[in-house]
Amino acid sequence: MNWFPLAFFSCTAGLLTGVAVQLHNRGFSATELIRTDLPQPTQASIFQLSKPPVKSPAAQPLNLPAKPLKPSVQNQGESLPQSAGDLAQKAMLQTARSITVKVLAGDSWGSGTIVERQEQVYTVLTNDHVLESAKTYRIQTPDGKIYSATRYLATQFVGKDLALLQFRSTQSDYKIGVLGSSSTVKEGDQVYAAGFPFETAKSADAAGWKFTTGRVSLIPEKSLEDGYQLGYNNQIEKGMSGGPVLNWAGEVVAVNGMHAYPLWGDPYVFQDGSKPCEPMRQLMVRSSWGIPIEKFLQSAPQFSTKKAEKTPKNISLDPPSQLLAQQSEKSNLTVSQAVSNTAKLMRQQAAAAKSCTQL
């Protein structure tokens, strides 16, 4: 017998068995052993392959619902109002802007409210003290156009700081203010006032127009000199005289005419010559003052609300929820506690001033 082939076969089998055992201990499979002819990865790649595979977002099922994207504040532009009060205030701003004009009287100016239109002729209500120092007048309308104006002398306002101007426009249509009644507001109710202050750098836009919100602070039983009888805490500045004061429904209830804390004179004298008691005077000094629209209509009944545009176009007149709840017992809207307390406090202050007692 030839022992050499048998010995060679036994040695080769033993060697292969030993290699197989070591490969098994190192974790290789038979398949990997067979594929040793392929290029081998580096040690680092082998370590990475031993980790659980990471799922790529692109490999996710396409029918999964996409997550909603949060809106970017920068892309939203002007944020929308979030409450009925905000919506109402925006509507009041639009209403006031559409009916308020700038009255250019010589080298100075004041404000005015468009109250009537007859064909191409518009009538503007303002204060007499806005016009008294000038001989020529112009009107700057909400669209920035300027028209020459003349004083309307057919109606005289004796004892009232009121005046009328007229201008003609053949191409543009302007809104007409809805004339309401000061009886629709009481102390504590919210009102809106607008005009063109001298301090244009502090005003709302490049044209120098300003819109303010506030509350009625005092309605005395007697009017002050020149017809002033509606006090409110809106921030009124010089130049806003003649501008409108609006109630919660967007109606003109008064004409701006006097800001708080006057620098000279004593305007707090009643028309009968009497003076308010000190507690009432202190509240008067802190308030801005307007002439109720009724005093205008007493001398000029032809400018009644029947001639005004009842519903201005493209303007929502939804009232603030707080004020609507105060004005209507049928309202289901809830008055916030903070607003209710503010109105209540202002009514208490007004009552104390009228009774000449300190609150």
Secondary structure, 3 states (H helix, E strand, C coil): CCHHHHHHHHHHHHHHHHHHHHHHHCCCCHHHHHCCCCCCCCHHHHHHHCCCCCCCHHHCCCCCCCCCCCCCHHHHCCCCCCCHHHHHHHHHHHHHHHHEEEEEECCEEEEEEEEEEECCEEEEEECHHHHCCCCCEEEECCCCCEEEEEECCCCCCCCCCCEEEEEECCCCCCCCCCECCHHHCCCCCEEEEEECCCCHHHCCCCCCCEEEEEEEEECCCCCEHHHCCEEECCCCCCCCCCCEEECCCCCEEEEEEECCCCCCCCCCCECCCCCCCHHHHHHHHCCEEEEEHHHHHHHCHHHCHHHCCCCCCCCCCCCCHHHHHHHCCCCCCCCCHHHHHHHHHHHHHHHHHHCCCCC
